[in-house]
Amino acid sequence: MLNLATGATFSYSNTGLVLAGRVIEKLTGGTGDAAGRDRIATPLGLAHTGTLPEEALLHRAASGHVPGPSVAPQWSCPGRSARPA
């Protein structure tokens, strides 16, 4: 096991981000989507930012690709509980 000082390294964790999203929901009493919009995107003037699939489709959005290369046959977004990741 590695023992590093706080701030000495960075590691990405889907589980940590999902947990942080749930904590935000409990603290704000709303969804993580609303908190991100109300507390980050709107104050920063980010007019083309979305966290929901239906919001992303209102603007130019990148499509996924599969080997070939070709555009992926469907566009998807994880369920609301996994979106913070």
N, C-alpha and C positions, 0 to 999 in steps of 0.2 A: 504494500500500500504506500502510495506517495504522500508525503507530508509536506505541503507547501504553505507558505505564509499567505494570508488573505491578500488578494490582489496580485499575486505573483504569476497567475496564469488564468486562462479563460477556458471554459467548457460549456458547450451548448447542451441543454437538456430539455427534451419535449415535456417530460414529467414535471420539471420545475416550472416551465412556462404555463402548463395547464393548471398547476396548483396556484400559481400567482394570479391567473385569470379568475379562478374560483374565489380567492381571497378578495380580489377587487369587486367581484359581484356581491359578496357578503357585506363588504364595507360600504358600498354605494347603494345597495338595495336594488340595483338594476342589472342589466346584462353587461358583459365585458364589451360588447359591440357599442353600446350606448356610452359607456365610460370612455372608450377610446375616441369616439366621435366628439363627445362633449368636453372632455378634459385635455385632448391632445390635438385632434385634427381641426376643430373649429377655432380654438385660440390661435393656432398657427396659420390659419387662413388656407388650409389644405382643402380646396374645393373638389378635387377629383380623387378622394380617398374613400375606400369602403372596406368593410370587413365581411359583408354578406355577399353571397353569389349574385343576388339580384341587384346589389349596388355596383359590383364590379362590371356587370354587363351594361350598365348605363354609360360607361366610358370605354375608351380604347383599352383592351385588355390583351395580354399575351396569351397565346395558346400553347399547350404542351405539345411535345413532339415525341414520336416513337421511332425506333430504328427503321431506317428506310432511306432517307429521312422523309417523314410525312407527319401531317398534323394528327394529333391524337383524336380518336373517334368521339370522345366525349370530354367535357370539361366538368370537373367536380371540385367540391370544397368539402373538407371534413365536417362532421357534425359540430354543432355549436360548442360542445364541451372540449373539443380538441383544437378549436380555432386559435387560442393564444399561442400554441406551438407553431 
